Amino acid sequence: PYENFKYYLIKYREEGIADLYSVLNGNKDFINIEEAINQFKESAIKQKNEIDFTFPTTDKTKDKLFDGNDFYTYGPWLILEILRDIDEIFEEDTILKIIEKLEKKEPIDSESINEVIRRAVKISPKEFLYHYEKYFEKDFIPFI
């Protein structure tokens, strides 16, 4: 069950990177990063509370755990938040400008899009989990 829960959290990274191109090209609705973080936290807490960690995970439990579109809806914004906070390649200001353009529905040049995606794919699953563990109580994310 613990590994399945960690994979559930990492799925936000995977699908966030996968859907980042669409977001950066303005093909998705703008979502405030704080809203994305709050929804991520809410969903993660709900999912963790519904898992019985004393028994092996069943296929039904896994199906329920990975059901929904939250990964695609909030994942790209979580990736942008990581880049804004920890990336050495971009200055925080650069990511903030990109986010501002998305909010205003202004186009982002292809060079910037490619650079954001190049950096996003370098975010490891472990780096993703470490970054987001700060939003939860101690030991919420098992065995990072």
C-alpha positions in Angstrom: 0.0 0.0 0.0 2.8 2.5 0.8 4.4 2.1 -2.6 1.1 2.5 -4.3 0.5 5.7 -2.3 3.9 7.1 -3.3 3.2 6.2 -6.9 -0.1 8.1 -6.6 1.8 11.2 -5.5 4.4 10.7 -8.2 1.7 10.4 -10.8 1.1 14.2 -10.4 4.7 14.7 -11.6 4.4 12.3 -14.5 1.2 13.6 -15.9 2.2 17.2 -15.0 5.2 16.9 -17.2 3.2 15.2 -19.9 0.5 17.9 -19.9 2.9 20.8 -19.5 3.3 21.5 -23.2 -0.5 22.0 -23.5 -0.6 24.3 -20.5 2.3 26.4 -21.8 0.7 26.7 -25.2 -2.5 28.1 -23.5 -4.6 25.0 -24.3 -5.7 24.6 -20.7 -7.5 26.9 -18.3 -5.3 28.9 -16.0 -5.1 27.6 -12.5 -3.5 29.5 -9.6 -0.5 27.6 -8.3 -1.7 27.9 -4.7 -5.1 26.4 -5.8 -3.2 23.5 -7.5 -1.2 22.9 -4.3 -4.3 23.0 -2.1 -6.2 20.6 -4.4 -3.2 18.3 -4.5 -3.0 18.3 -0.7 -6.7 17.8 -0.3 -6.7 14.8 -2.7 -3.6 13.3 -1.2 -5.0 13.5 2.3 -8.3 12.0 1.2 -6.6 9.2 -0.7 -4.3 8.3 2.2 -7.2 8.3 4.7 -9.1 5.8 2.5 -6.2 3.3 2.2 -5.9 0.5 4.7 -2.2 0.2 5.1 -2.5 -3.0 7.1 -3.5 -5.1 4.1 -2.0 -5.6 0.7 -3.5 -3.3 -2.0 -6.1 -4.8 -4.2 -6.7 -4.0 -7.8 -10.0 -2.3 -6.8 -8.0 -0.1 -4.4 -5.5 0.8 -7.0 -8.2 1.6 -9.6 -9.9 3.9 -7.2 -6.5 5.5 -6.2 -5.6 6.4 -9.8 -9.1 7.3 -11.0 -9.8 10.9 -12.0 -8.2 13.8 -13.8 -6.5 15.7 -11.0 -3.1 14.5 -12.2 -3.6 16.3 -15.5 -5.4 19.3 -14.1 -3.0 20.2 -11.3 0.2 18.4 -12.2 1.5 20.9 -14.7 1.0 23.7 -12.1 2.8 21.7 -9.5 5.7 21.3 -11.9 5.8 25.1 -12.6 5.8 25.7 -8.8 8.9 23.4 -8.4 10.7 25.2 -11.2 9.8 28.6 -9.6 11.1 27.5 -6.2 14.2 25.4 -6.9 15.5 25.7 -10.4 18.9 27.2 -10.8 18.7 27.4 -14.6 15.7 29.8 -14.5 15.6 32.7 -12.3 12.4 32.8 -10.2 11.5 36.0 -12.2 11.5 34.0 -15.5 9.0 31.4 -14.3 6.9 34.2 -12.7 6.8 35.9 -16.1 5.7 32.7 -17.8 3.0 32.1 -15.2 1.9 35.8 -15.6 1.6 35.3 -19.4 -0.5 32.1 -18.9 -2.8 34.0 -16.5 -3.2 36.8 -19.1 -3.6 34.2 -21.9 -0.6 35.7 -23.7 1.5 33.5 -25.9 4.8 32.1 -24.7 7.7 31.8 -27.2 8.7 28.3 -28.2 12.2 28.7 -26.9 10.9 29.3 -23.4 8.4 26.5 -23.7 11.2 24.1 -24.7 13.5 25.2 -22.0 10.7 24.8 -19.3 10.0 21.3 -20.6 13.7 20.4 -20.7 14.1 21.4 -17.1 10.8 19.8 -16.0 11.8 16.3 -17.2 14.9 16.6 -15.0 12.8 16.8 -11.9 13.2 13.3 -10.4 10.3 11.5 -8.7 12.3 11.7 -5.4 12.9 15.5 -5.9 9.1 15.9 -6.5 8.2 14.1 -3.3 10.8 15.9 -1.2 9.6 19.3 -2.5 6.0 18.6 -1.7 6.5 16.9 1.7 6.7 20.4 3.2 3.0 20.8 2.7 2.1 17.8 4.9 2.6 16.6 8.4 5.8 14.8 9.3 6.0 11.3 7.8 2.9 11.8 5.6 4.8 10.6 2.6 6.2 7.2 3.5 9.8 6.2 3.1 11.1 8.9 0.7 
